[in-house]
């Protein structure tokens, strides 16, 4: 019988341990506050697990190396913060187009530019979805505790492998440096997923052939299956095409493989939304403040609830509509100028949605949220 252990971990260390447990054996990165502890931990853990750690010259090269390692058959990741994440966007689009499984951790800090390296922010919500150009698939998970960082990092690798897509793990500086108790299962009990490998006749192999689940099998290096990898829009054989019908079909498949799997991708938290007059929608450390605010408001007779998208992209539209169906108003508190609010307003309508924003590098407190809820509930 295997018994899980209880450990006291910082968020960034939990991320590294979750990656190792998920089977990550390659990390390439460039140190950047406030994510640097992930690289530091991976530099220690990977050699013990027969893995490879590489400190790259910049963030562009970091994700390029991760993509190369993944195409070579290894589970791979990188970690960065806002400015570095911006530098990775072209290669993130390349990973989406070539359907290369990889995990990118983005620990958010104040911006724009170098901004406030040691202060928290939630300014990368939209960049995580729309940062790279074109119509591309993306999965973004947004943990709100150290335990969730560990669990969602593992899930990020599983989703990346299962759907052949880049997955972003997005959290803010506060959670990155929180010290909390984490339940660590025995590594051999962690449920992990490995990509589908090509088998059979090498001569007829098509590296991007459409399958029933829309996720092509991957060629294992050395097995003899020929693969042409390009960021250009390509045909099932991997070679470029500009024929409109083939381009449309190839691009649509990239999008559809995420859409048809929304049920397994989406994860949410709901707290007291069934009878709430005001539903608070938020992520990360602000969600923890919002839960406390909702509890305090309930004690004072104000019916407030919390809806938290653990999977941030694709956004859980139907779940939000259901959670807010009976609410008179919806409040979106966030540590930016209003990024998450744009998505909530799109789904629920601007007239129902109120905002609470903070962009000074300080977290939003429960009292701030409770005060705003009372204002809009009056």
C-alpha positions in Angstrom: 0.0 0.0 0.0 1.3 3.4 -0.9 0.8 6.4 1.4 0.9 10.0 0.2 3.2 12.4 2.1 2.6 15.8 3.4 5.1 18.5 2.5 5.4 22.3 3.2 6.2 23.8 -0.2 6.4 27.2 -2.0 4.2 27.4 -5.1 7.1 27.4 -7.5 8.7 24.3 -5.9 5.4 22.5 -6.1 5.3 23.3 -9.8 8.7 21.7 -10.4 7.8 18.6 -8.3 4.5 18.3 -10.2 6.3 18.4 -13.5 8.7 15.7 -12.5 5.9 13.5 -11.2 4.1 14.1 -14.6 7.1 12.7 -16.4 8.9 15.9 -17.5 12.5 15.1 -18.4 13.6 18.2 -20.1 13.6 21.9 -19.0 15.0 24.8 -20.8 14.6 28.3 -19.4 16.1 31.7 -18.7 15.9 33.0 -15.1 13.3 35.7 -14.6 11.6 36.9 -11.4 9.2 35.6 -10.0 9.5 32.2 -11.7 13.2 31.6 -11.1 12.7 29.0 -8.3 11.1 26.7 -10.8 14.3 26.6 -12.9 16.4 26.3 -9.8 14.4 23.3 -8.5 14.4 21.7 -11.9 18.1 22.0 -12.1 18.3 19.9 -9.0 15.5 17.4 -9.7 16.0 16.6 -13.4 19.5 15.0 -13.1 18.2 12.7 -10.3 15.4 11.6 -12.7 17.8 11.1 -15.7 16.5 14.3 -17.2 18.2 17.3 -18.8 18.2 20.9 -17.6 19.5 23.7 -19.9 19.8 27.4 -19.0 19.3 29.1 -22.4 20.4 32.5 -23.6 16.9 33.9 -23.7 13.2 33.0 -23.6 12.9 32.7 -27.4 15.6 30.0 -27.4 14.1 28.4 -24.2 10.8 27.5 -25.8 12.5 26.6 -29.1 14.6 24.0 -27.1 11.5 22.7 -25.4 9.8 22.2 -28.7 12.8 20.4 -30.1 13.0 18.1 -27.1 9.3 17.3 -27.3 9.6 16.5 -31.0 12.4 14.2 -29.9 10.0 12.3 -27.8 10.5 13.8 -24.3 8.0 15.5 -22.1 9.3 19.1 -21.8 8.6 22.4 -20.2 9.8 26.0 -19.6 8.9 28.6 -17.0 8.9 32.4 -17.3 7.1 35.6 -16.4 5.4 38.4 -18.4 8.3 39.8 -20.4 9.7 36.4 -21.2 6.3 35.0 -22.0 5.9 37.8 -24.6 9.2 36.7 -26.2 7.9 33.1 -26.4 4.8 33.9 -28.3 6.1 33.2 -31.8 7.3 29.8 -30.7 4.1 29.2 -28.8 2.3 29.6 -32.1 4.8 27.3 -33.8 4.0 24.6 -31.1 0.3 25.0 -31.8 0.7 24.7 -35.5 3.1 21.7 -35.4 1.0 20.1 -32.6 4.0 19.8 -30.3 3.1 18.9 -26.7 4.8 21.2 -24.2 4.1 23.1 -21.0 4.8 26.8 -20.4 4.6 28.1 -16.9 4.0 31.9 -16.6 4.2 33.4 -13.1 2.6 36.8 -13.6 4.2 40.0 -12.3 3.5 43.7 -12.7 3.9 45.3 -16.1 4.0 46.4 -18.8 7.7 46.0 -19.8 9.9 45.1 -16.9 7.3 46.8 -14.7 7.5 45.5 -11.1 9.4 42.2 -11.1 8.7 41.3 -7.4 5.0 42.5 -7.3 1.9 40.4 -8.2 -0.3 41.1 -11.1 -2.8 39.3 -13.3 -1.9 41.2 -16.5 -1.3 38.2 -18.7 -4.8 36.8 -18.9 -5.4 37.9 -22.4 -1.8 37.4 -23.6 -2.1 33.8 -22.5 -5.0 33.3 -25.0 -4.3 35.8 -27.8 -0.6 36.5 -27.5 0.5 34.7 -30.6 -0.9 35.5 -34.0 -3.5 33.7 -36.0 -6.3 31.3 -35.0 -4.7 28.7 -32.8 -5.7 26.4 -30.0 -4.6 27.0 -26.5 -5.3 25.5 -23.0 -4.5 27.7 -20.0 -5.0 26.5 -16.4 -5.0 28.9 -13.5 -4.3 27.4 -10.1 -5.2 29.3 -6.9 -3.2 27.3 -4.2 0.1 25.6 -3.9 -1.7 22.2 -3.9 -3.4 23.2 -7.1 -0.1 24.3 -8.7 1.1 20.8 -8.1 -2.0 19.1 -9.4 -2.6 21.4 -12.4 1.0 21.1 -13.5 0.5 17.4 -13.8 -2.8 17.9 -15.5 -1.2 20.4 -17.9 1.3 17.7 -19.0 -1.5 15.2 -19.5 -3.6 17.5 -21.6 -0.6 18.5 -23.7 0.3 14.9 -24.4 -3.3 13.8 -25.0 -4.2 16.6 -27.3 -0.8 17.4 -28.8 -1.0 21.1 -27.9 0.9 23.6 -25.8 -0.6 24.1 -22.3 0.0 27.2 -20.2 0.1 27.1 -16.4 -0.7 30.7 -15.3 -0.6 32.0 -11.7 0.4 35.2 -9.9 3.5 36.0 -7.8 1.6 35.7 -4.5 0.8 32.0 -5.0 4.2 31.4 -6.5 5.8 32.3 -3.1 3.1 31.1 -0.7 4.2 28.4 1.7 1.5 25.8 2.1 1.0 22.2 3.0 0.7 19.9 -0.1 -0.3 16.3 -0.3 2.3 14.5 -2.5 1.2 11.1 -3.8 3.8 8.4 -4.3 5.2 9.1 -7.8 4.2 5.7 -9.1 0.5 6.4 -8.2 0.3 9.6 -10.2 -1.9 9.2 -13.3 0.1 10.3 -16.3 -0.7 10.3 -20.1 1.7 9.7 -22.9 1.1 10.8 -26.5 0.0 8.3 -29.1 3.0 6.9 -31.0 2.9 5.9 -34.6 3.0 2.2 -35.4 2.8 0.1 -38.6 3.9 0.8 -42.2 6.4 3.6 -42.4 5.9 4.2 -46.1 2.3 5.2 -45.8 2.6 7.2 -42.6 1.1 10.7 -42.7 2.3 12.7 -39.6 -0.8 15.0 -39.6 -3.5 12.5 -40.8 -6.9 13.2 -39.4 -8.1 10.7 -36.8 -11.4 10.1 -35.0 -10.3 12.3 -32.1 -8.7 14.8 -34.4 -5.3 14.3 -32.7 -2.7 12.8 -35.1 -0.3 10.1 -33.8 3.4 11.2 -33.4 6.4 9.6 -34.8 8.8 8.2 -32.3 12.4 9.2 -33.3 14.3 6.3 -34.6 11.3 4.2 -35.5 11.5 4.9 -39.2 8.4 7.1 -39.7 9.3 10.1 -41.8 8.1 13.5 -40.5 8.3 17.0 -42.1 7.9 19.7 -39.4 7.0 23.2 -40.5 5.2 26.2 -39.1 3.7 26.8 -42.5 0.1 25.6 -43.0 0.5 22.0 -44.1 -1.2 19.0 -45.6 -1.5 15.6 -43.8 1.9 14.7 -45.1 3.4 17.7 -43.3 4.4 19.6 -46.4 3.2 23.2 -46.9 0.1 24.2 -48.8 -1.8 27.4 -49.6 -4.8 25.7 -51.1 -7.8 27.4 -49.4 -9.8 24.2 -48.8 -6.8 22.4 -47.3 -5.8 25.4 -45.2 -9.3 25.8 -43.8 -9.6 22.1 -43.0 -6.2 22.0 -41.3 -6.8 25.1 -39.2 -10.3 24.1 -38.2 -9.0 20.7 -37.0 -6.6 22.4 -34.7 -9.5 24.4 -33.2 -11.9 21.5 -33.1 -9.7 19.1 -31.2 -9.9 21.5 -28.3 -13.6 22.3 -28.7 -14.8 18.7 -28.8 -12.8 18.0 -25.6 -14.1 20.9 -23.5 -15.7 18.6 -21.0 -12.4 17.0 -20.1 -10.4 20.2 -20.3 -12.7 22.5 -18.3 -12.5 22.6 -14.5 -14.2 25.1 -12.3 -14.9 25.9 -8.6 -18.3 27.1 -7.5 -19.1 28.4 -4.0 -22.6 29.4 -2.9 -23.8 30.3 -6.4 -27.1 28.5 -6.2 -29.0 31.4 -4.6 -26.5 34.2 -4.9 -27.7 37.7 -5.8 -24.1 38.6 -6.6 -21.7 36.2 -8.2 -18.0 37.0 -8.0 -15.9 35.8 -10.9 -12.2 35.8 -10.5 -9.0 33.7 -10.6 -5.8 33.1 -8.6 -5.0 34.8 -5.3 -8.0 37.2 -5.8 -10.3 34.2 -5.8 -9.1 33.3 -2.4 -9.9 36.8 -1.2 -13.3 36.5 -2.9 -14.1 33.3 -1.1 -13.4 34.9 2.2 -15.5 38.0 1.2 -18.4 35.7 0.2 -18.3 34.0 3.5 -18.3 37.3 5.4 -21.1 38.7 3.3 -23.2 35.6 3.8 -22.7 36.0 7.6 -24.0 39.6 7.2 -27.0 38.5 5.2 -25.8 39.4 1.7 -26.1 36.4 -0.7 -22.8 36.3 -2.5 -21.1 33.5 -4.3 -17.9 32.7 -6.2 -17.3 31.2 -9.6 -13.6 30.4 -10.4 -12.4 29.1 -13.7 -9.6 26.7 -12.9 -9.3 26.2 -16.6 -9.1 29.8 -17.9 -8.9 29.0 -21.6 -11.0 27.7 -23.2 -13.3 29.7 -20.9 -16.1 27.7 -19.3 -18.9 29.7 -20.9 -21.8 27.4 -20.2 -20.8 26.8 -16.6 -20.5 30.5 -16.0 -24.0 31.2 -17.5 -25.5 28.5 -15.3 -23.8 29.8 -12.2 -24.9 33.4 -12.8 -28.4 32.5 -14.1 -30.2 33.7 -11.0 -27.8 36.5 -10.0 -28.8 40.1 -10.3 -25.2 41.3 -10.7 -21.7 39.8 -11.4 -18.5 41.3 -10.0 -15.1 40.7 -11.6 -12.2 41.7 -9.3 -8.8 41.3 -10.8 -5.2 42.7 -10.6 -5.2 44.4 -14.0 -7.2 47.0 -15.8 -10.1 44.7 -16.8 -9.0 41.7 -18.8 -11.1 38.9 -17.4 -14.1 41.2 -17.2 -14.0 41.5 -21.0 -14.7 37.8 -21.3 -17.4 37.8 -18.6 -19.1 40.8 -20.2 -19.1 39.0 -23.6 -20.9 36.0 -22.1 -23.3 37.7 -19.7 -23.7 41.2 -21.1 -22.1 44.4 -19.9 -25.1 45.7 -18.0 -24.9 42.9 -15.5 -21.1 43.0 -14.9 -19.3 45.3 -12.4 -15.5 45.6 -12.1 -13.0 46.0 -9.3 -9.5 46.6 -10.6 -6.1 47.1 -8.9 -2.9 47.8 -10.9 -0.5 49.1 -8.2 1.2 45.8 -7.4 -0.9 45.1 -4.3 -3.4 42.2 -3.9 -7.1 42.9 -3.6 -8.3 42.3 -0.1 -11.5 40.5 1.0 -12.7 43.8 2.5 -12.3 45.5 -0.9 -14.4 42.9 -2.6 -17.1 42.8 0.1 -17.4 46.6 -0.1 -17.8 46.5 -3.8 -20.4 43.7 -3.6 -22.5 45.8 -1.2 -22.3 48.8 -3.5 -23.6 46.9 -6.5 -26.1 44.9 -4.5 -27.8 48.0 -3.1 
